[in-house]
């Protein structure tokens, strides 16, 4: 599994930077966003460093499927029962701020700060 020693999310994934973890296994980490847009806002990241969706390969398909299929269970566990939003920003024009693939999962009562 590859890591970028200069990547913020890689540092979080290996425990060099603390996070409020929701879930962790060998390939994924889920933690609360430090600047939430919604009452519940978590980030799902692969522990392998993949900078953007542009770098995804066919071998990543099961990982992405896991990320998407985990969202409903995570939201239920966090008390969100009336809907949620998933978002993956890609590249500069897609407003990706951290160059490590990540999926935002946001939910909770509206209005939200953004979105």
Secondary structure, DSSP 8 states (H G I E B T S, - for coil): ----TT-HHHHHHTTSS---EEEE-SSEEEEE-TT-SSSEEEEEEESS---SGGG--GGGHHHHHHHHHHHHHHHHHTT--S-EEEE---TTTTT--SSS-EEEEEESSS--S--
